[in-house]
Amino acid sequence: MLTVALPKGRIADDTLQLFKEVFGGDFKFEGRKLILESGNFRFLRVRNQDVPTYVYHQSADLGVVGLDVIEEKGLDVVRLLNLKGGYCKVAIGMQNGDELDYNKPNIKVATKMTNITEKFFAQKAISPEIIKLYGSIELAPLVGMADMIVDIVETGSTMRENDLKVVDTIMESTTHLIANRSSFLEKKSEILELYKKLDDAVKSGRRI
């Protein structure tokens, strides 16, 4: 049996729908249940940010999660397949009227994605003050807490509604299938069989 960690919400729903199309059978979490078993699969419903952690600790053999989460967590997992869904960007946002200047001294950046942010600025030989927030990040520049934010952008509407604009893109993200390294060796044939079927589905135009 393969155990697959899925983030709650749309990605989980889309993943289960794809498994239903590829393998047949009924793939659906009932109510608030966190574990779903169907055929040779066990699915875990976890928080988005926790998917790589479950995979890294081998509580799940596989996981489906955005590349942004994989990069932010920085855990040693196998990146098996780009599922090409859930497109978004990790971008820098500033107030309308402000201009991006990487040479400005004492830059303050508000974000929940501290590792991605630190790595991005380190590549530019900049050491900003990074302020970690867990939500309503768009507020930070509006109240003078930060010069800019680093956040996930899908349509950009949240920034626009809060008088912010995207001034630079750090990375693009889509959903990926990841594996625990030990699981990949121990269950290689099962995982590669799943990989092939999902890869064929993605090439045919289906997305998670």
C-alpha positions in Angstrom: 0.0 0.0 0.0 1.2 3.5 -0.8 0.4 6.3 1.6 -0.1 9.7 0.0 -0.2 13.0 1.9 -2.5 15.6 0.4 -3.1 19.3 1.4 -6.6 20.1 2.4 -8.8 21.9 -0.1 -8.7 22.1 -3.9 -5.4 20.3 -4.5 -6.7 17.3 -2.5 -10.0 17.3 -4.3 -8.3 17.6 -7.7 -5.8 14.8 -6.8 -8.5 12.4 -5.8 -10.5 13.2 -8.9 -7.4 12.3 -11.0 -6.9 9.1 -9.1 -10.5 8.2 -9.7 -10.1 8.8 -13.4 -6.8 6.9 -13.6 -7.5 4.0 -11.3 -11.3 3.9 -11.1 -12.9 3.3 -7.7 -14.2 5.8 -5.1 -11.6 8.3 -3.8 -13.4 10.7 -1.5 -12.8 11.8 2.1 -16.0 11.4 4.2 -16.9 14.4 6.4 -14.0 15.4 8.6 -12.1 12.2 8.3 -8.3 12.6 7.8 -7.6 9.1 6.4 -9.0 7.6 3.3 -8.2 4.0 2.2 -9.1 2.8 -1.3 -7.6 -0.1 -3.2 -3.8 0.0 -2.7 -3.8 3.6 -1.6 -4.1 5.4 1.8 -4.5 9.2 1.6 -3.8 11.6 4.5 -5.5 15.0 4.6 -3.0 17.4 6.2 -2.2 21.1 6.2 -0.6 22.3 3.0 2.7 23.3 4.8 2.9 19.9 6.5 2.9 17.7 3.3 6.7 17.6 2.9 7.1 16.9 6.6 4.9 13.8 6.5 6.8 12.6 3.5 10.3 13.4 4.9 9.5 11.4 8.1 8.1 8.6 6.0 4.6 8.9 7.6 3.6 9.1 3.9 5.5 7.5 1.0 4.3 10.3 -1.4 2.9 13.7 -1.3 1.2 16.2 -3.6 2.1 19.9 -2.9 3.1 23.1 -4.5 6.8 23.8 -5.4 6.7 26.9 -3.2 6.0 24.7 -0.1 8.8 22.3 -1.1 11.2 25.1 -1.5 10.2 26.8 1.8 10.4 23.6 3.8 13.8 22.7 2.3 13.5 19.0 3.3 15.3 16.2 1.5 12.6 14.5 -0.5 12.5 13.2 -4.1 10.8 15.4 -6.6 9.2 12.9 -8.9 6.8 14.8 -11.2 5.5 18.2 -12.1 1.8 17.8 -12.1 1.4 21.3 -13.7 -1.6 22.4 -11.7 -2.2 25.0 -9.0 -0.1 27.7 -10.8 0.9 30.7 -8.7 3.9 32.9 -8.2 6.0 33.9 -5.2 6.3 37.6 -5.7 7.4 40.8 -4.1 4.7 43.4 -3.5 4.9 47.1 -2.6 2.5 50.0 -2.2 1.5 51.8 -5.4 3.8 54.8 -5.7 6.8 53.1 -4.1 9.7 51.9 -6.3 11.8 48.8 -5.8 15.4 49.6 -4.9 17.5 46.7 -3.8 20.3 49.1 -2.9 18.2 50.8 -0.3 19.7 50.3 3.2 17.8 48.6 6.0 15.1 46.9 3.8 12.3 45.4 5.8 10.3 42.5 4.3 7.2 40.9 5.7 6.4 37.3 4.7 5.4 33.9 5.9 7.9 32.4 3.5 11.0 33.3 5.4 13.4 30.7 3.8 12.5 31.5 0.2 12.8 35.2 1.0 16.2 34.9 2.8 17.6 32.8 -0.1 16.4 35.2 -2.7 17.9 38.2 -1.1 21.1 36.4 -0.2 21.7 35.7 -3.9 21.6 39.5 -4.3 24.1 39.9 -1.4 21.4 41.6 0.6 20.5 41.0 4.3 17.1 42.5 4.9 15.2 42.5 8.1 12.6 39.7 7.6 9.4 40.0 9.6 7.4 36.7 9.8 3.7 37.0 9.6 1.1 34.3 9.4 -1.7 36.2 7.6 -3.0 39.6 6.3 0.6 40.2 5.0 -0.7 42.9 2.7 -1.2 45.1 5.8 2.5 45.4 6.6 3.5 48.0 4.0 0.2 49.9 4.6 1.0 50.5 8.3 4.7 51.1 7.9 5.8 47.8 9.3 7.7 46.8 6.2 8.9 48.2 2.9 7.6 45.2 0.9 6.0 41.8 1.2 6.8 38.4 -0.2 3.7 36.4 -0.8 1.8 33.9 -3.0 0.1 35.6 -6.0 -2.5 33.8 -8.1 -4.5 36.6 -9.8 -3.0 39.6 -8.0 -6.5 40.8 -7.0 -5.7 40.8 -3.2 -2.7 43.1 -3.7 -4.6 45.4 -6.0 -7.5 45.7 -3.6 -5.1 46.7 -0.9 -3.3 49.3 -3.0 -0.2 47.1 -3.6 1.5 46.0 -6.8 3.8 43.2 -7.9 7.3 44.6 -8.4 9.3 41.4 -8.9 8.8 37.6 -9.2 10.9 35.3 -7.1 9.6 32.0 -8.4 6.8 30.3 -10.2 5.0 27.3 -8.6 2.9 24.4 -9.7 1.9 21.2 -7.9 4.5 18.4 -7.7 4.5 14.7 -6.7 7.2 14.1 -4.1 8.5 10.9 -2.4 10.3 9.8 0.7 13.8 8.6 -0.3 13.6 5.3 1.6 10.1 4.7 0.3 11.3 5.3 -3.2 13.8 2.5 -2.8 11.6 0.1 -0.8 8.5 0.5 -3.0 10.1 1.5 -6.3 8.0 -0.6 -8.6 4.7 0.6 -7.1 5.8 4.2 -7.1 7.1 4.0 -10.7 3.8 2.4 -11.8 1.9 5.3 -10.2 4.4 7.8 -11.7 3.9 6.4 -15.2 0.1 6.7 -15.0 0.1 10.2 -13.6 2.7 11.3 -16.1 0.5 10.0 -18.9 -2.5 11.8 -17.4 -0.5 15.1 -17.2 0.7 14.7 -20.8 -2.9 14.2 -21.9 -3.8 17.6 -20.5 -5.1 16.7 -17.0 -3.8 18.8 -14.1 -3.7 18.7 -10.3 
